[in-house]
Amino acid sequence: MEQTIREVFISNYDELPVRLGKAVVIEDREIAVFRLTNGNVKAIENKCPHRGGGVLSEGMISGEHVFCPLHDWKINVNDGLVQAPDKGCVQTYKTRIEGNQVYVELPQ
């Protein structure tokens, strides 16, 4: 069975700070949105998979990784994978920029 996807507006592009996160709540999902130095916008689950689950939107961005502010876990914002030797993964969401508006794809 094919999953239905919907696009949801999350922010104006020019309101997203470069290399900093922004938390967005859509229904029961809390999403961390990041504007990278290359201009790309990435969206991931806003909770680190490590115990205690740090808020990733408060983490620091370096390249295409966010560092959890609690335990410094390094998480790739493209695929959600935690860098070894740590293990884990967070949900990632596709984004689309149209003009100055940023949208995220969510399953229905």
Helices and strands as residue ranges (DSSP letters): E 5-12, G 13-15, E 21-26, E 29-35, E 41-45, G 56-58, E 60-62, E 65-67, E 74-76, E 92-93, E 95-98, E 101-107
